Amino acid sequence: MPLAVPVRDLKDTAKFCQTVRDNGGPIIVTRNGYDEFVVLTPELYQKLDEAMRKQELYDAVDAAEERLRSGAGVPAREALSQIRQRHGL
């Protein structure tokens, strides 16, 4: 479970930065008991970003496969030919 800290803890920036590094996971900053924003280490952000990009790719592949199954797809050679004609390649 992520660590939650009040926004007032941001006043001591050195201590807060150390807390972020030591925790290793996301830190939820709260204001008046409500989630305000989340702080991540650069390494964790990169991992999450990579996972999201992979998921987007998987979703695109799934959608393309569904289009092919439904008969809405175009063979790759035909699609490339259309692209070449459209862009004068």
PyMOL Python script that loads the backbone (N, CA, C, O; Angstrom):
from pymol import cmd

cmd.read_pdbstr("""\
ATOM      1  N   MET A   1       0.844  -1.180   0.000  1.00  0.00           N
ATOM      2  CA  MET A   1       0.000   0.000   0.000  1.00  0.00           C
ATOM      3  C   MET A   1       0.886   1.238   0.000  1.00  0.00           C
ATOM      4  O   MET A   1       1.876   1.298   0.729  1.00  0.00           O
ATOM      5  N   PRO A   2       0.525   2.240  -0.829  1.00  0.00           N
ATOM      6  CA  PRO A   2       1.364   3.431  -0.887  1.00  0.00           C
ATOM      7  C   PRO A   2       1.332   4.222   0.415  1.00  0.00           C
ATOM      8  O   PRO A   2       0.358   4.185   1.166  1.00  0.00           O
ATOM      9  N   LEU A   3       2.402   4.922   0.652  1.00  0.00           N
ATOM     10  CA  LEU A   3       2.513   5.794   1.815  1.00  0.00           C
ATOM     11  C   LEU A   3       1.760   7.090   1.528  1.00  0.00           C
ATOM     12  O   LEU A   3       1.831   7.620   0.419  1.00  0.00           O
ATOM     13  N   ALA A   4       1.038   7.602   2.529  1.00  0.00           N
ATOM     14  CA  ALA A   4       0.330   8.880   2.391  1.00  0.00           C
ATOM     15  C   ALA A   4       0.929   9.873   3.381  1.00  0.00           C
ATOM     16  O   ALA A   4       1.126   9.564   4.556  1.00  0.00           O
ATOM     17  N   VAL A   5       1.213  11.072   2.877  1.00  0.00           N
ATOM     18  CA  VAL A   5       1.767  12.111   3.742  1.00  0.00           C
ATOM     19  C   VAL A   5       0.976  13.402   3.507  1.00  0.00           C
ATOM     20  O   VAL A   5       0.489  13.634   2.401  1.00  0.00           O
ATOM     21  N   PRO A   6       0.848  14.228   4.522  1.00  0.00           N
ATOM     22  CA  PRO A   6       0.147  15.503   4.335  1.00  0.00           C
ATOM     23  C   PRO A   6       1.021  16.488   3.561  1.00  0.00           C
ATOM     24  O   PRO A   6       2.249  16.404   3.585  1.00  0.00           O
ATOM     25  N   VAL A   7       0.366  17.417   2.879  1.00  0.00           N
ATOM     26  CA  VAL A   7       1.075  18.389   2.064  1.00  0.00           C
ATOM     27  C   VAL A   7       2.052  19.222   2.892  1.00  0.00           C
ATOM     28  O   VAL A   7       3.057  19.694   2.361  1.00  0.00           O
ATOM     29  N   ARG A   8       1.779  19.406   4.154  1.00  0.00           N
ATOM     30  CA  ARG A   8       2.690  20.201   4.995  1.00  0.00           C
ATOM     31  C   ARG A   8       4.076  19.555   5.097  1.00  0.00           C
ATOM     32  O   ARG A   8       5.055  20.250   5.366  1.00  0.00           O
ATOM     33  N   ASP A   9       4.175  18.227   4.886  1.00  0.00           N
ATOM     34  CA  ASP A   9       5.480  17.560   4.924  1.00  0.00           C
ATOM     35  C   ASP A   9       6.381  18.000   3.777  1.00  0.00           C
ATOM     36  O   ASP A   9       7.583  17.735   3.804  1.00  0.00           O
ATOM     37  N   LEU A  10       5.825  18.663   2.778  1.00  0.00           N
ATOM     38  CA  LEU A  10       6.637  19.131   1.654  1.00  0.00           C
ATOM     39  C   LEU A  10       7.482  20.347   2.022  1.00  0.00           C
ATOM     40  O   LEU A  10       8.389  20.717   1.276  1.00  0.00           O
ATOM     41  N   LYS A  11       7.197  20.969   3.160  1.00  0.00           N
ATOM     42  CA  LYS A  11       7.974  22.132   3.580  1.00  0.00           C
ATOM     43  C   LYS A  11       9.435  21.778   3.800  1.00  0.00           C
ATOM     44  O   LYS A  11      10.332  22.556   3.473  1.00  0.00           O
ATOM     45  N   ASP A  12       9.665  20.592   4.360  1.00  0.00           N
ATOM     46  CA  ASP A  12      11.043  20.120   4.548  1.00  0.00           C
ATOM     47  C   ASP A  12      11.392  19.258   3.338  1.00  0.00           C
ATOM     48  O   ASP A  12      11.267  18.034   3.367  1.00  0.00           O
ATOM     49  N   THR A  13      11.831  19.932   2.274  1.00  0.00           N
ATOM     50  CA  THR A  13      12.035  19.237   0.999  1.00  0.00           C
ATOM     51  C   THR A  13      13.085  18.142   1.074  1.00  0.00           C
ATOM     52  O   THR A  13      12.913  17.081   0.473  1.00  0.00           O
ATOM     53  N   ALA A  14      14.158  18.376   1.792  1.00  0.00           N
ATOM     54  CA  ALA A  14      15.207  17.358   1.890  1.00  0.00           C
ATOM     55  C   ALA A  14      14.661  16.086   2.544  1.00  0.00           C
ATOM     56  O   ALA A  14      14.919  14.976   2.077  1.00  0.00           O
ATOM     57  N   LYS A  15      13.911  16.261   3.618  1.00  0.00           N
ATOM     58  CA  LYS A  15      13.329  15.105   4.301  1.00  0.00           C
ATOM     59  C   LYS A  15      12.306  14.399   3.407  1.00  0.00           C
ATOM     60  O   LYS A  15      12.251  13.170   3.367  1.00  0.00           O
ATOM     61  N   PHE A  16      11.496  15.190   2.691  1.00  0.00           N
ATOM     62  CA  PHE A  16      10.495  14.592   1.813  1.00  0.00           C
ATOM     63  C   PHE A  16      11.169  13.815   0.684  1.00  0.00           C
ATOM     64  O   PHE A  16      10.744  12.706   0.360  1.00  0.00           O
ATOM     65  N   CYS A  17      12.205  14.378   0.087  1.00  0.00           N
ATOM     66  CA  CYS A  17      12.939  13.671  -0.976  1.00  0.00           C
ATOM     67  C   CYS A  17      13.512  12.357  -0.461  1.00  0.00           C
ATOM     68  O   CYS A  17      13.469  11.341  -1.155  1.00  0.00           O
ATOM     69  N   GLN A  18      14.041  12.378   0.739  1.00  0.00           N
ATOM     70  CA  GLN A  18      14.580  11.155   1.338  1.00  0.00           C
ATOM     71  C   GLN A  18      13.464  10.134   1.554  1.00  0.00           C
ATOM     72  O   GLN A  18      13.667   8.942   1.321  1.00  0.00           O
ATOM     73  N   THR A  19      12.296  10.583   1.993  1.00  0.00           N
ATOM     74  CA  THR A  19      11.151   9.691   2.184  1.00  0.00           C
ATOM     75  C   THR A  19      10.764   9.031   0.863  1.00  0.00           C
ATOM     76  O   THR A  19      10.481   7.834   0.823  1.00  0.00           O
ATOM     77  N   VAL A  20      10.751   9.812  -0.219  1.00  0.00           N
ATOM     78  CA  VAL A  20      10.418   9.268  -1.545  1.00  0.00           C
ATOM     79  C   VAL A  20      11.434   8.217  -1.946  1.00  0.00           C
ATOM     80  O   VAL A  20      11.065   7.138  -2.410  1.00  0.00           O
ATOM     81  N   ARG A  21      12.721   8.527  -1.769  1.00  0.00           N
ATOM     82  CA  ARG A  21      13.774   7.562  -2.134  1.00  0.00           C
ATOM     83  C   ARG A  21      13.688   6.303  -1.275  1.00  0.00           C
ATOM     84  O   ARG A  21      13.811   5.192  -1.790  1.00  0.00           O
ATOM     85  N   ASP A  22      13.478   6.468   0.026  1.00  0.00           N
ATOM     86  CA  ASP A  22      13.449   5.320   0.936  1.00  0.00           C
ATOM     87  C   ASP A  22      12.221   4.440   0.718  1.00  0.00           C
ATOM     88  O   ASP A  22      12.302   3.217   0.840  1.00  0.00           O
ATOM     89  N   ASN A  23      11.099   5.051   0.399  1.00  0.00           N
ATOM     90  CA  ASN A  23       9.857   4.300   0.246  1.00  0.00           C
ATOM     91  C   ASN A  23       9.898   3.403  -0.987  1.00  0.00           C
ATOM     92  O   ASN A  23       9.418   2.270  -0.943  1.00  0.00           O
ATOM     93  N   GLY A  24      10.459   3.890  -2.075  1.00  0.00           N
ATOM     94  CA  GLY A  24      10.570   3.090  -3.286  1.00  0.00           C
ATOM     95  C   GLY A  24       9.282   2.978  -4.070  1.00  0.00           C
ATOM     96  O   GLY A  24       9.321   2.653  -5.257  1.00  0.00           O
ATOM     97  N   GLY A  25       8.156   3.230  -3.460  1.00  0.00           N
ATOM     98  CA  GLY A  25       6.869   3.156  -4.139  1.00  0.00           C
ATOM     99  C   GLY A  25       6.250   4.528  -4.236  1.00  0.00           C
ATOM    100  O   GLY A  25       6.878   5.524  -3.875  1.00  0.00           O
ATOM    101  N   PRO A  26       5.039   4.592  -4.712  1.00  0.00           N
ATOM    102  CA  PRO A  26       4.387   5.895  -4.814  1.00  0.00           C
ATOM    103  C   PRO A  26       4.054   6.479  -3.449  1.00  0.00           C
ATOM    104  O   PRO A  26       3.776   5.746  -2.500  1.00  0.00           O
ATOM    105  N   ILE A  27       4.085   7.793  -3.359  1.00  0.00           N
ATOM    106  CA  ILE A  27       3.707   8.497  -2.139  1.00  0.00           C
ATOM    107  C   ILE A  27       2.527   9.392  -2.492  1.00  0.00           C
ATOM    108  O   ILE A  27       2.613  10.220  -3.398  1.00  0.00           O
ATOM    109  N   ILE A  28       1.439   9.219  -1.777  1.00  0.00           N
ATOM    110  CA  ILE A  28       0.254  10.038  -2.000  1.00  0.00           C
ATOM    111  C   ILE A  28       0.331  11.233  -1.059  1.00  0.00           C
ATOM    112  O   ILE A  28       0.434  11.076   0.158  1.00  0.00           O
ATOM    113  N   VAL A  29       0.281  12.424  -1.635  1.00  0.00           N
ATOM    114  CA  VAL A  29       0.288  13.649  -0.841  1.00  0.00           C
ATOM    115  C   VAL A  29      -1.168  14.073  -0.673  1.00  0.00           C
ATOM    116  O   VAL A  29      -1.919  14.193  -1.641  1.00  0.00           O
ATOM    117  N   THR A  30      -1.539  14.294   0.577  1.00  0.00           N
ATOM    118  CA  THR A  30      -2.930  14.631   0.876  1.00  0.00           C
ATOM    119  C   THR A  30      -3.059  16.071   1.354  1.00  0.00           C
ATOM    120  O   THR A  30      -2.122  16.656   1.898  1.00  0.00           O
ATOM    121  N   ARG A  31      -4.249  16.623   1.133  1.00  0.00           N
ATOM    122  CA  ARG A  31      -4.571  17.952   1.655  1.00  0.00           C
ATOM    123  C   ARG A  31      -5.965  17.850   2.259  1.00  0.00           C
ATOM    124  O   ARG A  31      -6.917  17.445   1.592  1.00  0.00           O
ATOM    125  N   ASN A  32      -6.069  18.221   3.517  1.00  0.00           N
ATOM    126  CA  ASN A  32      -7.335  18.140   4.250  1.00  0.00           C
ATOM    127  C   ASN A  32      -7.937  16.734   4.203  1.00  0.00           C
ATOM    128  O   ASN A  32      -9.155  16.566   4.152  1.00  0.00           O
ATOM    129  N   GLY A  33      -7.060  15.733   4.221  1.00  0.00           N
ATOM    130  CA  GLY A  33      -7.514  14.351   4.253  1.00  0.00           C
ATOM    131  C   GLY A  33      -7.866  13.759   2.907  1.00  0.00           C
ATOM    132  O   GLY A  33      -8.266  12.597   2.833  1.00  0.00           O
ATOM    133  N   TYR A  34      -7.727  14.532   1.837  1.00  0.00           N
ATOM    134  CA  TYR A  34      -8.049  14.049   0.491  1.00  0.00           C
ATOM    135  C   TYR A  34      -6.780  13.942  -0.346  1.00  0.00           C
ATOM    136  O   TYR A  34      -5.858  14.746  -0.211  1.00  0.00           O
ATOM    137  N   ASP A  35      -6.751  12.934  -1.211  1.00  0.00           N
ATOM    138  CA  ASP A  35      -5.608  12.768  -2.099  1.00  0.00           C
ATOM    139  C   ASP A  35      -5.471  13.990  -2.999  1.00  0.00           C
ATOM    140  O   ASP A  35      -6.437  14.424  -3.627  1.00  0.00           O
ATOM    141  N   GLU A  36      -4.261  14.539  -3.052  1.00  0.00           N
ATOM    142  CA  GLU A  36      -4.001  15.726  -3.863  1.00  0.00           C
ATOM    143  C   GLU A  36      -3.177  15.367  -5.097  1.00  0.00           C
ATOM    144  O   GLU A  36      -3.532  15.740  -6.215  1.00  0.00           O
ATOM    145  N   PHE A  37      -2.075  14.641  -4.891  1.00  0.00           N
ATOM    146  CA  PHE A  37      -1.262  14.174  -6.012  1.00  0.00           C
ATOM    147  C   PHE A  37      -0.363  13.045  -5.536  1.00  0.00           C
ATOM    148  O   PHE A  37      -0.298  12.745  -4.344  1.00  0.00           O
ATOM    149  N   VAL A  38       0.338  12.415  -6.498  1.00  0.00           N
ATOM    150  CA  VAL A  38       1.200  11.270  -6.213  1.00  0.00           C
ATOM    151  C   VAL A  38       2.611  11.602  -6.657  1.00  0.00           C
ATOM    152  O   VAL A  38       2.815  12.205  -7.710  1.00  0.00           O
ATOM    153  N   VAL A  39       3.583  11.206  -5.852  1.00  0.00           N
ATOM    154  CA  VAL A  39       4.992  11.424  -6.163  1.00  0.00           C
ATOM    155  C   VAL A  39       5.645  10.052  -6.362  1.00  0.00           C
ATOM    156  O   VAL A  39       5.441   9.126  -5.576  1.00  0.00           O
ATOM    157  N   LEU A  40       6.437   9.950  -7.436  1.00  0.00           N
ATOM    158  CA  LEU A  40       7.145   8.707  -7.761  1.00  0.00           C
ATOM    159  C   LEU A  40       8.624   8.987  -7.964  1.00  0.00           C
ATOM    160  O   LEU A  40       9.015  10.101  -8.315  1.00  0.00           O
ATOM    161  N   THR A  41       9.435   7.974  -7.741  1.00  0.00           N
ATOM    162  CA  THR A  41      10.840   8.083  -8.121  1.00  0.00           C
ATOM    163  C   THR A  41      10.905   8.015  -9.647  1.00  0.00           C
ATOM    164  O   THR A  41      10.000   7.458 -10.269  1.00  0.00           O
ATOM    165  N   PRO A  42      11.944   8.561 -10.259  1.00  0.00           N
ATOM    166  CA  PRO A  42      12.063   8.481 -11.715  1.00  0.00           C
ATOM    167  C   PRO A  42      12.062   7.031 -12.213  1.00  0.00           C
ATOM    168  O   PRO A  42      11.501   6.733 -13.267  1.00  0.00           O
ATOM    169  N   GLU A  43      12.684   6.145 -11.462  1.00  0.00           N
ATOM    170  CA  GLU A  43      12.739   4.736 -11.887  1.00  0.00           C
ATOM    171  C   GLU A  43      11.341   4.117 -11.910  1.00  0.00           C
ATOM    172  O   GLU A  43      10.985   3.413 -12.855  1.00  0.00           O
ATOM    173  N   LEU A  44      10.563   4.377 -10.882  1.00  0.00           N
ATOM    174  CA  LEU A  44       9.215   3.829 -10.835  1.00  0.00           C
ATOM    175  C   LEU A  44       8.354   4.448 -11.930  1.00  0.00           C
ATOM    176  O   LEU A  44       7.555   3.751 -12.556  1.00  0.00           O
ATOM    177  N   TYR A  45       8.507   5.737 -12.164  1.00  0.00           N
ATOM    178  CA  TYR A  45       7.754   6.394 -13.230  1.00  0.00           C
ATOM    179  C   TYR A  45       8.080   5.755 -14.575  1.00  0.00           C
ATOM    180  O   TYR A  45       7.177   5.500 -15.372  1.00  0.00           O
ATOM    181  N   GLN A  46       9.355   5.495 -14.836  1.00  0.00           N
ATOM    182  CA  GLN A  46       9.754   4.890 -16.109  1.00  0.00           C
ATOM    183  C   GLN A  46       9.152   3.502 -16.258  1.00  0.00           C
ATOM    184  O   GLN A  46       8.710   3.139 -17.348  1.00  0.00           O
ATOM    185  N   LYS A  47       9.125   2.712 -15.174  1.00  0.00           N
ATOM    186  CA  LYS A  47       8.523   1.386 -15.232  1.00  0.00           C
ATOM    187  C   LYS A  47       7.028   1.473 -15.527  1.00  0.00           C
ATOM    188  O   LYS A  47       6.511   0.722 -16.354  1.00  0.00           O
ATOM    189  N   LEU A  48       6.339   2.385 -14.856  1.00  0.00           N
ATOM    190  CA  LEU A  48       4.908   2.549 -15.084  1.00  0.00           C
ATOM    191  C   LEU A  48       4.628   3.042 -16.499  1.00  0.00           C
ATOM    192  O   LEU A  48       3.681   2.585 -17.139  1.00  0.00           O
ATOM    193  N   ASP A  49       5.444   3.972 -16.990  1.00  0.00           N
ATOM    194  CA  ASP A  49       5.280   4.497 -18.339  1.00  0.00           C
ATOM    195  C   ASP A  49       5.484   3.390 -19.368  1.00  0.00           C
ATOM    196  O   ASP A  49       4.726   3.282 -20.332  1.00  0.00           O
ATOM    197  N   GLU A  50       6.501   2.578 -19.159  1.00  0.00           N
ATOM    198  CA  GLU A  50       6.767   1.467 -20.070  1.00  0.00           C
ATOM    199  C   GLU A  50       5.605   0.474 -20.055  1.00  0.00           C
ATOM    200  O   GLU A  50       5.189  -0.011 -21.107  1.00  0.00           O
ATOM    201  N   ALA A  51       5.090   0.174 -18.882  1.00  0.00           N
ATOM    202  CA  ALA A  51       3.963  -0.759 -18.775  1.00  0.00           C
ATOM    203  C   ALA A  51       2.728  -0.197 -19.488  1.00  0.00           C
ATOM    204  O   ALA A  51       2.011  -0.937 -20.161  1.00  0.00           O
ATOM    205  N   MET A  52       2.483   1.097 -19.344  1.00  0.00           N
ATOM    206  CA  MET A  52       1.332   1.707 -20.020  1.00  0.00           C
ATOM    207  C   MET A  52       1.503   1.670 -21.534  1.00  0.00           C
ATOM    208  O   MET A  52       0.551   1.390 -22.263  1.00  0.00           O
ATOM    209  N   ARG A  53       2.713   1.954 -22.006  1.00  0.00           N
ATOM    210  CA  ARG A  53       2.972   1.916 -23.454  1.00  0.00           C
ATOM    211  C   ARG A  53       2.798   0.501 -24.007  1.00  0.00           C
ATOM    212  O   ARG A  53       2.242   0.317 -25.089  1.00  0.00           O
ATOM    213  N   LYS A  54       3.276  -0.493 -23.261  1.00  0.00           N
ATOM    214  CA  LYS A  54       3.095  -1.880 -23.687  1.00  0.00           C
ATOM    215  C   LYS A  54       1.617  -2.222 -23.750  1.00  0.00           C
ATOM    216  O   LYS A  54       1.166  -2.863 -24.700  1.00  0.00           O
ATOM    217  N   GLN A  55       0.857  -1.797 -22.738  1.00  0.00           N
ATOM    218  CA  GLN A  55      -0.574  -2.085 -22.719  1.00  0.00           C
ATOM    219  C   GLN A  55      -1.275  -1.433 -23.898  1.00  0.00           C
ATOM    220  O   GLN A  55      -2.164  -2.037 -24.499  1.00  0.00           O
ATOM    221  N   GLU A  56      -0.886  -0.201 -24.241  1.00  0.00           N
ATOM    222  CA  GLU A  56      -1.466   0.466 -25.409  1.00  0.00           C
ATOM    223  C   GLU A  56      -1.174  -0.323 -26.679  1.00  0.00           C
ATOM    224  O   GLU A  56      -2.038  -0.451 -27.547  1.00  0.00           O
ATOM    225  N   LEU A  57       0.041  -0.849 -26.789  1.00  0.00           N
ATOM    226  CA  LEU A  57       0.413  -1.651 -27.953  1.00  0.00           C
ATOM    227  C   LEU A  57      -0.407  -2.934 -28.003  1.00  0.00           C
ATOM    228  O   LEU A  57      -0.920  -3.305 -29.059  1.00  0.00           O
ATOM    229  N   TYR A  58      -0.531  -3.614 -26.859  1.00  0.00           N
ATOM    230  CA  TYR A  58      -1.340  -4.837 -26.804  1.00  0.00           C
ATOM    231  C   TYR A  58      -2.786  -4.549 -27.178  1.00  0.00           C
ATOM    232  O   TYR A  58      -3.413  -5.331 -27.893  1.00  0.00           O
ATOM    233  N   ASP A  59      -3.319  -3.430 -26.696  1.00  0.00           N
ATOM    234  CA  ASP A  59      -4.698  -3.059 -27.017  1.00  0.00           C
ATOM    235  C   ASP A  59      -4.860  -2.806 -28.520  1.00  0.00           C
ATOM    236  O   ASP A  59      -5.860  -3.205 -29.117  1.00  0.00           O
ATOM    237  N   ALA A  60      -3.871  -2.141 -29.124  1.00  0.00           N
ATOM    238  CA  ALA A  60      -3.925  -1.874 -30.562  1.00  0.00           C
ATOM    239  C   ALA A  60      -3.864  -3.170 -31.357  1.00  0.00           C
ATOM    240  O   ALA A  60      -4.578  -3.324 -32.348  1.00  0.00           O
ATOM    241  N   VAL A  61      -3.018  -4.099 -30.933  1.00  0.00           N
ATOM    242  CA  VAL A  61      -2.924  -5.397 -31.612  1.00  0.00           C
ATOM    243  C   VAL A  61      -4.237  -6.163 -31.465  1.00  0.00           C
ATOM    244  O   VAL A  61      -4.727  -6.752 -32.428  1.00  0.00           O
ATOM    245  N   ASP A  62      -4.804  -6.152 -30.262  1.00  0.00           N
ATOM    246  CA  ASP A  62      -6.090  -6.823 -30.045  1.00  0.00           C
ATOM    247  C   ASP A  62      -7.176  -6.232 -30.941  1.00  0.00           C
ATOM    248  O   ASP A  62      -7.968  -6.970 -31.529  1.00  0.00           O
ATOM    249  N   ALA A  63      -7.215  -4.907 -31.046  1.00  0.00           N
ATOM    250  CA  ALA A  63      -8.221  -4.249 -31.882  1.00  0.00           C
ATOM    251  C   ALA A  63      -8.021  -4.613 -33.346  1.00  0.00           C
ATOM    252  O   ALA A  63      -8.989  -4.854 -34.068  1.00  0.00           O
ATOM    253  N   ALA A  64      -6.773  -4.652 -33.782  1.00  0.00           N
ATOM    254  CA  ALA A  64      -6.484  -5.015 -35.170  1.00  0.00           C
ATOM    255  C   ALA A  64      -6.886  -6.463 -35.447  1.00  0.00           C
ATOM    256  O   ALA A  64      -7.458  -6.765 -36.494  1.00  0.00           O
ATOM    257  N   GLU A  65      -6.588  -7.343 -34.512  1.00  0.00           N
ATOM    258  CA  GLU A  65      -6.978  -8.746 -34.696  1.00  0.00           C
ATOM    259  C   GLU A  65      -8.494  -8.893 -34.739  1.00  0.00           C
ATOM    260  O   GLU A  65      -9.017  -9.701 -35.506  1.00  0.00           O
ATOM    261  N   GLU A  66      -9.195  -8.127 -33.932  1.00  0.00           N
ATOM    262  CA  GLU A  66     -10.667  -8.162 -33.937  1.00  0.00           C
ATOM    263  C   GLU A  66     -11.209  -7.669 -35.277  1.00  0.00           C
ATOM    264  O   GLU A  66     -12.157  -8.240 -35.817  1.00  0.00           O
ATOM    265  N   ARG A  67     -10.593  -6.590 -35.818  1.00  0.00           N
ATOM    266  CA  ARG A  67     -11.015  -6.099 -37.134  1.00  0.00           C
ATOM    267  C   ARG A  67     -10.797  -7.159 -38.200  1.00  0.00           C
ATOM    268  O   ARG A  67     -11.639  -7.342 -39.079  1.00  0.00           O
ATOM    269  N   LEU A  68      -9.666  -7.862 -38.128  1.00  0.00           N
ATOM    270  CA  LEU A  68      -9.399  -8.922 -39.099  1.00  0.00           C
ATOM    271  C   LEU A  68     -10.424 -10.043 -38.976  1.00  0.00           C
ATOM    272  O   LEU A  68     -10.913 -10.549 -39.987  1.00  0.00           O
ATOM    273  N   ARG A  69     -10.753 -10.436 -37.746  1.00  0.00           N
ATOM    274  CA  ARG A  69     -11.734 -11.508 -37.545  1.00  0.00           C
ATOM    275  C   ARG A  69     -13.117 -11.118 -38.073  1.00  0.00           C
ATOM    276  O   ARG A  69     -13.874 -11.962 -38.552  1.00  0.00           O
ATOM    277  N   SER A  70     -13.429  -9.826 -37.976  1.00  0.00           N
ATOM    278  CA  SER A  70     -14.749  -9.377 -38.426  1.00  0.00           C
ATOM    279  C   SER A  70     -14.778  -9.090 -39.923  1.00  0.00           C
ATOM    280  O   SER A  70     -15.822  -8.732 -40.467  1.00  0.00           O
ATOM    281  N   GLY A  71     -13.639  -9.246 -40.591  1.00  0.00           N
ATOM    282  CA  GLY A  71     -13.581  -9.031 -42.035  1.00  0.00           C
ATOM    283  C   GLY A  71     -13.328  -7.588 -42.435  1.00  0.00           C
ATOM    284  O   GLY A  71     -13.376  -7.261 -43.621  1.00  0.00           O
ATOM    285  N   ALA A  72     -13.063  -6.730 -41.477  1.00  0.00           N
ATOM    286  CA  ALA A  72     -12.847  -5.315 -41.784  1.00  0.00           C
ATOM    287  C   ALA A  72     -11.390  -5.009 -42.106  1.00  0.00           C
ATOM    288  O   ALA A  72     -11.065  -3.885 -42.490  1.00  0.00           O
ATOM    289  N   GLY A  73     -10.533  -5.969 -41.957  1.00  0.00           N
ATOM    290  CA  GLY A  73      -9.112  -5.733 -42.180  1.00  0.00           C
ATOM    291  C   GLY A  73      -8.737  -5.766 -43.638  1.00  0.00           C
ATOM    292  O   GLY A  73      -9.514  -6.205 -44.486  1.00  0.00           O
ATOM    293  N   VAL A  74      -7.542  -5.301 -43.923  1.00  0.00           N
ATOM    294  CA  VAL A  74      -6.998  -5.288 -45.279  1.00  0.00           C
ATOM    295  C   VAL A  74      -5.671  -6.043 -45.236  1.00  0.00           C
ATOM    296  O   VAL A  74      -4.884  -5.842 -44.310  1.00  0.00           O
ATOM    297  N   PRO A  75      -5.407  -6.902 -46.210  1.00  0.00           N
ATOM    298  CA  PRO A  75      -4.111  -7.591 -46.232  1.00  0.00           C
ATOM    299  C   PRO A  75      -2.957  -6.582 -46.223  1.00  0.00           C
ATOM    300  O   PRO A  75      -3.077  -5.485 -46.768  1.00  0.00           O
ATOM    301  N   ALA A  76      -1.856  -6.961 -45.606  1.00  0.00           N
ATOM    302  CA  ALA A  76      -0.724  -6.056 -45.412  1.00  0.00           C
ATOM    303  C   ALA A  76      -0.188  -5.502 -46.733  1.00  0.00           C
ATOM    304  O   ALA A  76       0.098  -4.308 -46.833  1.00  0.00           O
ATOM    305  N   ARG A  77      -0.051  -6.354 -47.737  1.00  0.00           N
ATOM    306  CA  ARG A  77       0.484  -5.867 -49.024  1.00  0.00           C
ATOM    307  C   ARG A  77      -0.446  -4.826 -49.644  1.00  0.00           C
ATOM    308  O   ARG A  77       0.012  -3.838 -50.217  1.00  0.00           O
ATOM    309  N   GLU A  78      -1.737  -5.051 -49.528  1.00  0.00           N
ATOM    310  CA  GLU A  78      -2.702  -4.091 -50.056  1.00  0.00           C
ATOM    311  C   GLU A  78      -2.641  -2.784 -49.274  1.00  0.00           C
ATOM    312  O   GLU A  78      -2.698  -1.706 -49.865  1.00  0.00           O
ATOM    313  N   ALA A  79      -2.526  -2.869 -47.955  1.00  0.00           N
ATOM    314  CA  ALA A  79      -2.435  -1.670 -47.123  1.00  0.00           C
ATOM    315  C   ALA A  79      -1.178  -0.876 -47.461  1.00  0.00           C
ATOM    316  O   ALA A  79      -1.225   0.350 -47.555  1.00  0.00           O
ATOM    317  N   LEU A  80      -0.051  -1.572 -47.644  1.00  0.00           N
ATOM    318  CA  LEU A  80       1.191  -0.881 -48.010  1.00  0.00           C
ATOM    319  C   LEU A  80       1.065  -0.211 -49.365  1.00  0.00           C
ATOM    320  O   LEU A  80       1.546   0.906 -49.556  1.00  0.00           O
ATOM    321  N   SER A  81       0.421  -0.884 -50.305  1.00  0.00           N
ATOM    322  CA  SER A  81       0.211  -0.304 -51.625  1.00  0.00           C
ATOM    323  C   SER A  81      -0.627   0.964 -51.533  1.00  0.00           C
ATOM    324  O   SER A  81      -0.322   1.961 -52.187  1.00  0.00           O
ATOM    325  N   GLN A  82      -1.684   0.930 -50.721  1.00  0.00           N
ATOM    326  CA  GLN A  82      -2.524   2.108 -50.536  1.00  0.00           C
ATOM    327  C   GLN A  82      -1.737   3.261 -49.909  1.00  0.00           C
ATOM    328  O   GLN A  82      -1.888   4.415 -50.310  1.00  0.00           O
ATOM    329  N   ILE A  83      -0.912   2.944 -48.943  1.00  0.00           N
ATOM    330  CA  ILE A  83      -0.100   3.964 -48.278  1.00  0.00           C
ATOM    331  C   ILE A  83       0.882   4.585 -49.266  1.00  0.00           C
ATOM    332  O   ILE A  83       1.060   5.803 -49.294  1.00  0.00           O
ATOM    333  N   ARG A  84       1.520   3.737 -50.080  1.00  0.00           N
ATOM    334  CA  ARG A  84       2.486   4.245 -51.064  1.00  0.00           C
ATOM    335  C   ARG A  84       1.800   5.175 -52.069  1.00  0.00           C
ATOM    336  O   ARG A  84       2.326   6.235 -52.409  1.00  0.00           O
ATOM    337  N   GLN A  85       0.625   4.763 -52.537  1.00  0.00           N
ATOM    338  CA  GLN A  85      -0.106   5.593 -53.495  1.00  0.00           C
ATOM    339  C   GLN A  85      -0.538   6.923 -52.860  1.00  0.00           C
ATOM    340  O   GLN A  85      -0.408   7.982 -53.474  1.00  0.00           O
ATOM    341  N   ARG A  86      -1.045   6.857 -51.643  1.00  0.00           N
ATOM    342  CA  ARG A  86      -1.524   8.044 -50.967  1.00  0.00           C
ATOM    343  C   ARG A  86      -0.409   9.062 -50.719  1.00  0.00           C
ATOM    344  O   ARG A  86      -0.635  10.270 -50.783  1.00  0.00           O
ATOM    345  N   HIS A  87       0.785   8.563 -50.436  1.00  0.00           N
ATOM    346  CA  HIS A  87       1.892   9.457 -50.081  1.00  0.00           C
ATOM    347  C   HIS A  87       2.945   9.591 -51.192  1.00  0.00           C
ATOM    348  O   HIS A  87       4.001  10.190 -50.990  1.00  0.00           O
ATOM    349  N   GLY A  88       2.646   9.035 -52.343  1.00  0.00           N
ATOM    350  CA  GLY A  88       3.550   9.184 -53.480  1.00  0.00           C
ATOM    351  C   GLY A  88       4.892   8.515 -53.278  1.00  0.00           C
ATOM    352  O   GLY A  88       5.922   9.049 -53.688  1.00  0.00           O
ATOM    353  N   LEU A  89       4.891   7.369 -52.659  1.00  0.00           N
ATOM    354  CA  LEU A  89       6.163   6.664 -52.406  1.00  0.00           C
ATOM    355  C   LEU A  89       6.441   5.614 -53.449  1.00  0.00           C
ATOM    356  O   LEU A  89       7.465   4.934 -53.383  1.00  0.00           O
TER     357      LEU A  89
END
""", "prot")
cmd.dss("prot")
cmd.show_as("cartoon", "prot")
cmd.util.cbc("prot")
cmd.orient("prot")
